């Protein structure tokens, strides 16, 4: 993916059981919601953290009416996909056959195949997606010294445009939860505006162990008929905010995508383009920890310097109020 932007802007508004193996079968009954968990463990530094999160997700989900399907790519072991079921308090984990899919989790075709297989095998009234990887938002692959993009598998990377294109056009997710750094950007949200109703993400980095304790205590909130994303977001932020020292670092945004396109069109027609080059970028709120040449900036802070009339600044602010369901940040980051 290439970009013609002369500026870079990011959304940050102050964001035990049975174990079986079977061939995949199409269930007879549909379920209220199928949640797909897409995890890259083909990076040694994420291996143990994901193991803990997986256990927390499974122990924190207690609904019989729903599907929890986990795709994971294990370093040196290849990819696997598991169906998690609850039956009268007993957890059943069934490994699914995916030899036809491949194991490069950063390959858009693999990602697309995983999603299509799951929605075929586990049809539901609604769907949610949780993504756990390293992340660098909208940046093209290879941008960082240790490149990450959205999904990284050894030397392969997936960019945001490929991620969006890989999601089937006939699937509108209720939500995408990015447990990955630097994903609450306007570029990310705009790219996914037709793919999900809500996006929960962080404009900055997510400090380990991330949402582990939230999955354990609030996973059920994601399976409610109307997923309680606000409560999930608030509890996740509260966890970060009650830590001490450098661990008290967190930003979260819950973004509704329905008004993103309209806001983009309004902004396109109302900004003073001549002022773009005159903005002192060093004076804009930024969210990465680079010593200089920052890559992630506050969306509203930047564009409020370009809009020439106070009334237009208020309109932009009202758009953001409609788009942002929840927003919070700790007083300091690291």
TIDOSE-488630 format. One line per field, with one value per residue (C-alpha): x, y, z. Coordinates in Angstrom, 3 decimals. Example, Ala and Ser with C-alpha at 12.3 -4.5 7.8 and 13.67 -1.06 7.14 Angstrom:
BEGIN
px	[12.300|13.670]
py	[-4.500|-1.060]
pz	[7.800|7.140]
***
This chain:
BEGIN
px	[0.000|1.229|0.017|-0.046|-0.686|1.604|0.645|0.024|-2.895|-4.189|-7.418|-6.761|-9.480|-9.294|-8.766|-9.446|-11.957|-12.289|-9.943|-11.082|-10.207|-12.673|-13.282|-15.220|-18.998|-21.699|-23.750|-27.518|-28.426|-27.316|-26.155|-26.575|-22.991|-19.806|-16.640|-13.526|-10.172|-7.252|-3.907|-0.370|1.943|4.589|6.614|8.432|7.822|4.044|3.870|3.366|1.241|-1.181|-1.318|-2.484|-5.041|-6.460|-6.984|-8.629|-10.991|-12.083|-12.558|-14.335|-16.961|-19.903|-22.644|-24.133|-25.651|-22.640|-19.436|-15.879|-13.518|-9.786|-7.255|-3.660|-0.340|2.222|5.920|7.525|4.161|2.108|-1.444|-4.435|-8.068|-10.237|-13.921|-14.701|-18.093|-19.726|-22.224|-23.655|-20.477|-18.155|-15.711|-15.205|-12.327|-12.399|-9.552|-10.733|-9.198|-7.543|-4.989|-6.544|-5.823|-2.086|-0.123|1.174|-1.117|0.068|-1.072|-4.373|-5.530|-5.005|-6.832|-9.707|-9.913|-10.062|-12.900|-14.899|-14.488|-15.671|-18.771|-19.701|-19.236|-20.622|-23.402|-24.777|-26.995|-23.916|-20.126|-17.229|-13.485|-10.606|-7.130|-3.973|-0.648|1.992|0.640|1.658|-1.689|-1.834|1.923|3.060|5.070|8.742|8.279|9.671|13.157|11.369|8.428|5.028|2.095|-1.160|-0.069|3.461|4.456|8.223|9.172|5.652|3.394|-0.213|-1.162|-4.467|-5.751|-5.102|-6.714|-9.862|-10.006|-9.668|-12.873|-15.823|-18.030|-21.168|-19.981|-20.529|-18.931|-20.550|-17.104|-13.372|-11.218|-7.587|-5.388|-2.458|-0.533|-1.310|-4.522|-7.000|-6.056|-8.424|-6.708|-7.522|-11.096|-11.831|-10.470|-12.743|-15.848|-17.832|-16.441|-17.430|-19.919|-17.492|-13.743|-12.058|-8.377|-5.540|-3.919|-0.690|0.919|-0.893|1.102|1.435|-0.566|-3.164|-6.772|-6.030|-7.908|-10.736|-11.320|-11.449|-14.092|-15.972|-15.814|-19.530|-20.273|-19.180|-21.791|-24.777|-27.390|-26.146|-22.488|-21.646|-18.544|-18.752|-18.484|-15.727|-13.807|-14.301|-13.170|-10.126|-9.107|-9.782|-7.316|-4.564|-5.467|-5.241|-1.713|1.327|4.473|5.065|2.378|-0.206|-0.153|-3.119|-5.310|-8.547|-11.121|-14.401|-15.273|-18.584|-17.842|-21.210|-20.378|-16.744|-17.388|-19.622|-17.023|-14.321|-16.354|-17.149|-13.511|-12.425|-14.689|-13.871|-10.174|-7.852|-5.257|-2.913|-2.452|-1.341|2.317|2.331|1.254|4.015|3.873|6.049|3.260|0.669|-0.111|1.732|1.454|4.502|7.686|10.121|12.599|11.878|10.111|6.936|4.440|1.233|-0.569|-3.881|-6.527|-8.566|-5.534|-4.068|-7.166|-8.256|-5.100|-6.215|-9.881|-10.010|-13.367|-14.397|-17.784|-16.122|-13.952|-17.151|-18.649|-15.577|-15.811|-19.498|-18.628|-16.071|-18.588|-20.881|-18.106|-16.463|-18.579|-15.870|-12.488|-10.003|-6.312|-4.036|-2.402|0.958|2.246|5.406]
py	[0.000|3.450|6.753|10.200|11.971|14.825|14.352|11.473|11.514|8.978|8.678|9.213|11.127|12.026|4.765|-27.339|-29.282|-32.046|-32.005|-33.766|-33.714|-34.022|-33.257|-30.044|-30.418|-27.838|-27.548|-27.997|-25.038|-21.448|-19.494|-15.963|-14.887|-16.459|-14.790|-15.407|-15.059|-14.659|-14.974|-14.906|-16.825|-17.302|-14.741|-16.055|-12.931|-13.392|-17.117|-17.200|-14.064|-15.609|-18.876|-16.915|-14.934|-18.060|-19.623|-16.393|-16.274|-19.862|-19.620|-16.268|-17.438|-19.330|-19.101|-22.210|-20.158|-19.072|-20.121|-19.249|-20.242|-19.712|-19.708|-19.644|-19.893|-21.469|-20.983|-24.231|-26.049|-24.546|-23.277|-24.784|-23.886|-24.900|-24.803|-24.019|-25.102|-24.828|-27.444|-27.212|-25.710|-28.132|-26.860|-28.849|-27.927|-29.538|-29.167|-28.557|-29.801|-26.925|-28.641|-26.824|-23.369|-22.953|-21.592|-18.152|-16.072|-12.830|-14.009|-12.284|-15.438|-17.486|-14.881|-14.781|-18.585|-18.787|-16.257|-17.866|-21.341|-20.236|-18.369|-21.374|-23.922|-21.765|-19.573|-17.088|-14.059|-11.903|-12.078|-10.528|-10.624|-10.368|-9.877|-10.329|-9.504|-6.866|-3.844|-0.541|0.740|1.936|1.877|-0.145|-3.291|-2.784|0.746|0.106|-1.226|-4.223|-4.240|-5.246|-3.790|-5.429|-9.052|-10.405|-14.031|-14.424|-12.165|-11.814|-8.890|-7.947|-4.331|-2.709|-2.581|-6.318|-7.048|-5.182|-6.753|-10.229|-9.826|-11.079|-8.351|-10.138|-10.153|-7.098|-7.780|-6.403|-5.514|-5.904|-5.789|-5.079|-6.219|-4.818|-1.580|1.625|0.479|3.266|5.369|7.157|5.329|1.960|2.896|4.385|1.289|-0.923|1.294|-1.217|-4.270|-3.712|-1.647|-0.974|-1.025|-1.141|-0.250|1.740|4.789|4.023|0.765|-1.864|-2.792|-6.509|-8.498|-6.494|-7.633|-10.920|-10.136|-8.524|-11.671|-13.697|-11.491|-9.900|-12.254|-12.941|-9.277|-9.858|-12.606|-10.551|-9.986|-6.409|-6.855|-4.611|-3.148|-0.036|-2.056|-4.210|-1.078|0.669|-2.358|-2.798|0.815|0.632|-2.254|-0.137|2.940|1.152|-0.103|1.727|3.182|2.560|-0.120|2.641|3.343|2.931|4.510|3.051|4.183|2.471|3.802|3.519|3.377|4.472|8.198|7.915|8.306|11.367|12.976|12.298|13.877|16.929|17.335|17.004|19.883|22.154|22.056|24.804|22.800|25.751|25.576|21.940|22.720|25.512|23.350|22.923|19.138|19.123|20.981|18.258|15.538|12.380|8.778|6.796|6.718|7.706|10.393|12.345|12.031|10.812|8.808|8.945|12.187|13.277|13.574|16.424|18.369|18.318|19.247|21.934|23.802|23.632|24.541|28.330|28.988|28.181|26.927|24.352|23.168|22.624|20.606|18.385|17.930|16.979|14.374|12.869|12.845|10.755|8.392|7.830|5.762|5.535|7.163|7.192|7.593|7.406|10.694|9.583|6.856|5.061]
pz	[0.000|-0.906|0.434|-1.071|2.217|3.106|6.712|9.066|11.490|13.969|15.914|19.583|21.271|24.902|22.632|31.411|29.349|26.776|23.820|20.642|16.970|14.118|10.481|10.088|9.960|9.414|12.631|12.308|14.495|14.190|17.230|18.400|17.796|16.496|17.707|15.649|17.371|14.978|16.642|15.479|17.712|15.061|16.988|20.050|22.128|21.963|22.643|26.413|26.474|24.016|25.959|29.002|26.972|25.394|28.815|30.028|27.030|27.480|31.236|30.933|28.440|29.894|27.249|25.656|22.819|20.826|19.132|20.036|17.226|17.669|14.848|16.032|14.281|16.568|16.026|14.817|15.012|12.208|12.304|14.079|14.604|17.537|18.338|21.973|23.265|26.677|27.826|31.330|32.676|30.898|28.302|25.110|22.792|19.360|16.903|13.347|10.127|8.234|6.010|3.042|4.455|4.969|7.878|6.912|9.111|7.454|4.027|3.121|1.341|4.512|6.589|4.102|3.984|7.770|7.965|5.148|6.599|10.029|8.851|6.696|9.473|12.261|10.870|13.348|13.640|14.139|14.227|16.088|15.449|17.922|16.465|18.540|16.896|16.857|15.058|13.505|12.288|8.702|8.036|5.006|5.585|6.272|7.634|11.113|11.783|13.240|10.798|12.068|10.073|11.215|11.146|10.925|10.360|10.254|7.310|5.912|6.777|6.124|5.517|6.454|2.869|2.436|5.812|4.800|1.329|2.826|4.839|2.748|1.289|2.481|6.100|8.294|11.654|14.787|16.027|15.612|18.733|17.932|20.773|18.869|19.164|17.268|15.572|16.474|13.468|11.125|8.265|9.865|10.741|7.324|5.576|7.696|7.649|5.549|7.344|10.993|12.971|15.826|16.303|19.696|19.530|21.045|19.460|21.321|22.385|24.459|27.528|28.319|29.430|27.555|27.940|29.696|32.901|30.942|28.899|32.093|33.702|30.798|27.804|28.255|27.530|23.948|23.506|24.642|21.884|21.819|22.689|25.638|24.061|26.206|29.435|27.971|26.934|30.263|32.255|30.026|30.528|34.255|34.455|32.895|34.897|38.251|37.640|39.002|37.476|33.778|33.789|34.251|30.527|28.253|25.612|24.274|21.734|20.851|17.403|15.552|11.841|10.417|10.287|9.222|5.494|5.967|8.198|5.628|2.839|4.967|5.906|2.284|1.337|4.274|5.069|3.989|2.082|1.874|5.637|5.728|5.112|7.697|10.649|13.236|13.441|16.560|18.355|17.633|20.189|19.128|20.330|19.331|21.421|18.700|19.736|16.552|13.195|14.833|12.824|14.885|15.637|17.102|14.404|15.869|17.058|13.552|11.606|14.050|12.957|9.331|9.673|9.536|11.204|14.758|13.568|11.350|14.211|16.209|13.352|13.248|17.008|16.701|14.058|16.404|19.259|17.064|16.020|19.385|21.789|24.435|24.887|27.725|28.402|31.374|32.479|31.099|28.808|29.948]
***
